[in-house]
Amino acid sequence: MKIDKNLILSTLLAATLTLCGCVKEEGIFADNGNFGIVELDLPARTSSSAVARAKSSVFEAEDVITLPVRVHLTGVEAASEDITVKLKIDAEILDRYNDSWQSAYEVLPDRLYAIDSYEVTIPKGENEAVLNIHIYPPQFSAEDFTKAYALGVAIESSSKGTISGNYAEGVFAVSIKNKYDGVYEVNGTYSDYVNAAFSGIYPQIINLVTLTGSTSEVNYVSFYSGNYPHYYFFNAGGSTSYFGNWSPIFTFDSSTNKVTAVTNYYGQGTNTSGRYGEIDSSVDNYYDPDTKTIHVTYYLVQASGRRGKFSEVYTFKSAR
């Protein structure tokens, strides 16, 4: 099979640069970086999204885990003096995020975390400070482990620099690894309803990454050293191509191990391609704990209708 790597990589790079360029800050550097922009460390966002995509962290269940919220000072040089930055927790950020990304995050309850101080200092000669959120898994109830918890964090003030207009607030999600998390080998088929020459490339290796106690996202790692985890690569009739704005998220019923929904990492129809996921409810979609396999059939749907159908079996290979 002929794979035009240069074409694919060039296309992906161009798309990435285009997305990042949509939210370029003006006047980032001033006075050799001494009065740069103060911002949260968040995934790049486009101007069409009200809030940057959530920064998700997944942990093993330990007595105490620490969720770092990093604050950056942009600029050519480091800070010329200590910079005090005050942050706050803001539940309204989470509401805006859920509306924008069609997600269902809930505010992490106060009883499950603690913050030493809401003020952090970017020391003279450096360009970063960290707000540490201490989370206590032993205090989680059985119901807590099924929730999609996150905190909305905002920069409230800074003693120097300009607070970012694009990255002054963000969502920080936290999850304890669910029972589906791991490295899997995927076998199956992809049938394209628009171009019969398109087909899936199997087997391939994926990481199934915990989002909540009952949801996991697929990260594709078999192509290009895993640098494009949210691109589904396929056989385009002799060459390799990929679907933009498409990467599946599986929702499980943790009590029955049924796969109850397949949604799209890029939003359910809210992305520029209008793409979303739809489970095939006519077949049995489930996780088998005895064989550690996931059996799932689902559709890629776009504005014009169902684009293609996936029928896949995920076989657990190792912990992630």
C-alpha positions as CSV (number, residue, x, y, z in Angstrom):
1,M,0.0,0.0,0.0
2,K,1.4,3.4,-0.9
3,I,1.3,5.9,1.9
4,D,1.9,9.6,1.1
5,K,3.4,10.6,4.4
6,N,4.6,14.0,3.3
7,L,1.1,14.9,2.1
8,I,-0.6,13.8,5.3
9,L,1.9,15.4,7.6
10,S,1.8,18.7,5.6
11,T,-2.0,18.7,5.7
12,L,-2.1,18.0,9.4
13,L,0.5,20.7,10.2
14,A,-1.3,23.2,8.1
15,A,-4.6,22.4,9.9
16,T,-2.9,22.7,13.3
17,L,-1.3,26.1,12.4
18,T,-4.7,27.3,11.1
19,L,-6.5,26.4,14.3
20,C,-3.8,27.9,16.6
21,G,-3.7,31.1,14.5
22,C,-7.4,31.8,15.1
23,V,-6.7,32.9,18.7
24,K,-3.4,34.7,18.4
25,E,-2.8,37.2,21.1
26,E,-1.7,40.7,20.1
27,G,1.2,42.4,21.9
28,I,2.5,39.2,23.6
29,F,6.0,40.6,24.1
30,A,6.8,43.9,25.7
31,D,10.0,45.2,27.3
32,N,11.9,42.1,26.5
33,G,9.3,39.9,28.0
34,N,9.1,41.6,31.4
35,F,5.5,42.5,30.9
36,G,4.2,39.6,28.9
37,I,0.8,37.8,28.9
38,V,-0.1,35.8,31.9
39,E,-2.1,32.7,31.0
40,L,-3.2,29.2,32.0
41,D,-1.6,26.2,30.4
42,L,-4.5,24.9,28.3
43,P,-5.0,23.1,24.9
44,A,-5.1,25.4,21.9
45,R,-8.6,26.6,21.1
46,T,-10.3,28.1,18.1
47,S,-12.2,31.4,18.0
48,S,-15.4,29.3,17.6
49,S,-15.2,27.7,21.0
50,A,-16.1,29.8,24.1
51,V,-13.7,27.8,26.3
52,A,-10.6,25.8,25.5
53,R,-11.0,22.1,25.6
54,A,-10.7,20.7,29.1
55,K,-7.2,19.7,30.4
56,S,-7.9,16.2,31.5
57,S,-5.8,14.2,34.0
58,V,-6.2,10.6,34.9
59,F,-4.7,9.1,38.0
60,E,-4.3,5.8,39.8
61,A,-6.3,5.5,43.0
62,E,-3.9,6.7,45.7
63,D,-4.3,8.3,49.1
64,V,-3.7,11.8,47.7
65,I,-3.2,12.9,44.1
66,T,-2.1,16.4,43.0
67,L,-3.7,18.1,40.0
68,P,-1.4,20.9,38.8
69,V,-2.8,24.1,37.3
70,R,0.2,25.8,35.5
71,V,0.3,29.5,35.0
72,H,2.7,30.8,32.3
73,L,4.2,34.2,31.6
74,T,4.8,34.5,27.9
75,G,7.7,36.5,26.6
76,V,11.2,36.4,25.2
77,E,12.7,36.6,28.7
78,A,11.7,35.4,32.1
79,A,10.1,37.6,34.8
80,S,12.3,40.6,35.9
81,E,10.7,40.4,39.4
82,D,8.4,38.2,41.4
83,I,4.9,38.2,39.9
84,T,1.9,37.3,42.1
85,V,-1.0,35.7,40.4
86,K,-4.4,35.2,42.1
87,L,-6.7,32.4,40.9
88,K,-10.2,31.4,41.7
89,I,-12.6,28.5,41.2
90,D,-15.6,29.5,39.1
91,A,-18.5,27.1,38.5
92,E,-19.9,29.3,35.7
93,I,-16.8,28.4,33.5
94,L,-18.0,24.8,33.7
95,D,-21.5,25.7,32.7
96,R,-20.1,27.6,29.6
97,Y,-17.9,24.7,28.8
98,N,-20.7,22.2,29.0
99,D,-22.8,24.3,26.7
100,S,-20.0,24.8,24.2
101,W,-18.8,21.2,24.1
102,Q,-22.1,19.4,24.8
103,S,-20.4,17.7,27.8
104,A,-21.8,17.0,31.3
105,Y,-19.0,17.8,33.7
106,E,-20.0,18.4,37.3
107,V,-18.2,20.6,39.8
108,L,-15.8,18.5,42.0
109,P,-17.3,18.7,45.5
110,D,-15.4,20.7,48.1
111,R,-15.1,17.6,50.3
112,L,-12.9,15.8,47.8
113,Y,-10.2,18.4,47.3
114,A,-8.1,21.1,49.0
115,I,-6.0,24.1,47.8
116,D,-3.2,25.4,49.9
117,S,-3.4,29.0,48.5
118,Y,-5.1,30.6,45.6
119,E,-2.1,32.9,45.2
120,V,0.9,31.6,43.3
121,T,4.2,33.4,42.5
122,I,6.1,33.4,39.2
123,P,9.6,33.9,40.7
124,K,12.1,36.4,39.3
125,G,14.1,34.7,36.5
126,E,11.3,32.2,35.7
127,N,8.1,32.1,33.7
128,E,5.9,29.6,35.5
129,A,4.0,29.0,38.7
130,V,1.8,26.1,39.8
131,L,-1.4,26.0,41.7
132,N,-1.7,22.5,43.3
133,I,-5.1,21.0,43.8
134,H,-4.9,18.1,46.3
135,I,-7.6,15.4,45.6
136,Y,-8.5,12.6,48.0
137,P,-9.6,9.4,46.3
138,P,-10.3,7.5,49.6
139,Q,-13.1,10.0,50.2
140,F,-14.8,9.2,46.9
141,S,-18.1,7.3,47.2
142,A,-19.0,4.6,44.7
143,E,-21.2,7.2,43.0
144,D,-18.4,9.7,42.9
145,F,-16.3,7.3,40.8
146,T,-19.0,7.4,38.1
147,K,-19.2,11.2,37.9
148,A,-17.5,13.4,35.4
149,Y,-15.8,15.9,37.8
150,A,-13.9,19.0,36.9
151,L,-13.1,22.5,38.2
152,G,-13.4,25.8,36.4
153,V,-10.3,27.9,37.1
154,A,-9.8,31.6,36.3
155,I,-7.0,34.1,36.7
156,E,-8.4,36.8,38.9
157,S,-5.5,39.2,39.0
158,S,-1.8,39.5,38.3
159,S,0.7,42.0,39.9
160,K,2.5,42.4,36.5
161,G,1.8,41.6,32.9
162,T,-1.5,41.4,30.9
163,I,-4.0,38.7,31.7
164,S,-4.7,36.6,28.6
165,G,-7.9,37.3,26.7
166,N,-8.0,33.7,25.4
167,Y,-6.5,31.5,28.2
168,A,-7.4,33.3,31.4
169,E,-10.0,30.6,32.3
170,G,-10.2,26.9,31.7
171,V,-11.6,23.6,32.8
172,F,-9.4,21.0,34.6
173,A,-11.0,17.6,34.6
174,V,-9.9,14.8,36.9
175,S,-10.6,11.1,36.7
176,I,-9.5,7.9,38.5
177,K,-8.8,5.2,35.9
178,N,-11.9,3.2,35.1
179,K,-11.9,-0.5,34.5
180,Y,-11.9,-0.1,30.7
181,D,-8.7,1.9,30.6
182,G,-5.7,0.3,28.9
183,V,-3.9,-0.6,25.7
184,Y,-6.0,-2.6,23.2
185,E,-5.6,-4.3,19.8
186,V,-8.5,-3.5,17.6
187,N,-9.7,-5.8,14.8
188,G,-12.8,-5.3,12.7
189,T,-14.1,-3.5,9.6
190,Y,-15.0,-0.1,8.4
191,S,-17.5,0.3,5.5
192,D,-17.8,3.7,3.8
193,Y,-21.2,4.6,2.4
194,V,-19.8,7.4,0.2
195,N,-16.8,5.8,-1.4
196,A,-16.7,2.0,-1.6
197,A,-12.9,2.1,-2.1
198,F,-12.4,3.3,1.5
199,S,-11.8,0.7,4.2
200,G,-10.4,0.3,7.7
201,I,-6.8,-0.7,8.5
202,Y,-6.8,-3.5,11.0
203,P,-5.4,-4.7,13.3
204,Q,-4.1,-1.6,15.0
205,I,-3.2,-0.6,18.5
206,I,-5.1,2.1,20.5
207,N,-5.1,3.5,24.0
208,L,-8.5,3.6,25.7
209,V,-8.2,6.7,28.0
210,T,-10.4,7.3,31.0
211,L,-12.6,10.4,30.9
212,T,-14.9,9.5,33.7
213,G,-15.9,6.3,35.6
214,S,-18.1,5.4,32.6
215,T,-16.6,7.1,29.6
216,S,-13.4,6.5,27.7
217,E,-11.9,8.1,24.6
218,V,-10.0,6.3,21.8
219,N,-6.5,7.4,21.2
220,Y,-5.0,6.1,17.9
221,V,-1.3,5.2,18.3
222,S,-0.5,3.0,15.4
223,F,0.2,5.8,12.9
224,Y,3.0,8.4,12.9
225,S,4.2,7.4,16.4
226,G,0.9,8.2,18.0
227,N,1.3,12.0,17.4
228,Y,-2.3,12.3,16.1
229,P,-4.3,10.4,18.6
230,H,-7.7,11.9,17.5
231,Y,-7.3,11.1,13.8
232,Y,-8.8,7.9,12.4
233,F,-6.5,6.8,9.5
234,F,-8.0,4.5,6.8
235,N,-7.2,2.9,3.5
236,A,-8.3,5.3,0.8
237,G,-8.0,2.7,-2.0
238,G,-4.2,2.5,-2.2
239,S,-3.1,5.3,0.0
240,T,-3.6,6.3,3.6
241,S,-5.9,9.1,4.5
242,Y,-7.8,10.2,7.7
243,F,-11.1,11.7,8.8
244,G,-10.9,15.2,10.3
245,N,-13.2,16.1,13.1
246,W,-13.8,12.5,14.1
247,S,-12.6,10.4,17.0
248,P,-14.9,8.2,19.1
249,I,-15.7,8.3,22.8
250,F,-17.4,5.2,24.3
251,T,-19.9,5.4,27.2
252,F,-20.4,2.3,29.3
253,D,-23.0,1.3,31.8
254,S,-20.6,0.2,34.6
255,S,-23.2,-2.0,36.2
256,T,-24.0,-4.1,33.1
257,N,-20.8,-3.4,31.0
258,K,-23.0,-2.4,28.1
259,V,-21.7,0.2,25.6
260,T,-24.6,2.6,25.7
261,A,-23.4,5.4,23.4
262,V,-20.7,6.4,20.9
263,T,-20.0,10.2,20.7
264,N,-17.4,12.4,18.9
265,Y,-14.4,13.9,20.6
266,Y,-14.9,17.0,18.4
267,G,-18.5,17.5,19.5
268,Q,-21.7,15.9,18.4
269,G,-22.4,17.7,15.1
270,T,-21.0,21.0,16.4
271,N,-17.7,20.7,14.5
272,T,-17.1,22.3,11.1
273,S,-17.7,18.9,9.4
274,G,-21.0,18.4,11.2
275,R,-19.8,15.0,12.3
276,Y,-21.0,12.9,15.2
277,G,-21.1,9.3,16.5
278,E,-24.2,7.0,16.7
279,I,-24.2,3.6,18.2
280,D,-25.8,0.7,16.3
281,S,-28.5,-0.3,18.8
282,S,-29.6,-3.3,16.7
283,V,-26.6,-5.3,17.9
284,D,-25.2,-6.2,21.3
285,N,-22.5,-3.7,22.3
286,Y,-20.6,-4.7,25.5
287,Y,-17.5,-5.2,27.5
288,D,-16.7,-8.8,28.5
289,P,-14.7,-8.7,31.8
290,D,-13.7,-12.4,31.4
291,T,-11.9,-11.9,28.1
292,K,-11.3,-8.2,28.5
293,T,-12.8,-7.5,25.1
294,I,-15.1,-4.7,23.9
295,H,-17.5,-5.5,21.1
296,V,-19.0,-2.4,19.5
297,T,-20.7,-1.3,16.2
298,Y,-21.3,2.3,15.5
299,Y,-21.7,4.9,12.7
300,L,-19.8,8.0,11.6
301,V,-22.6,10.5,10.8
302,Q,-22.2,13.9,9.0
303,A,-24.5,16.6,7.8
304,S,-25.6,14.5,4.7
305,G,-26.3,11.4,6.7
306,R,-24.4,8.3,7.8
307,R,-21.0,8.3,6.3
308,G,-19.7,4.9,7.4
309,K,-20.1,2.0,9.8
310,F,-17.5,0.5,12.2
311,S,-17.7,-3.0,13.6
312,E,-14.9,-3.6,16.0
313,V,-13.5,-5.9,18.7
314,Y,-11.0,-4.4,21.2
315,T,-8.8,-6.9,23.0
316,F,-7.0,-5.8,26.1
317,K,-3.2,-6.1,25.8
318,S,-1.7,-4.2,28.8
319,A,-2.3,-1.4,31.3
320,R,-1.6,2.0,30.0
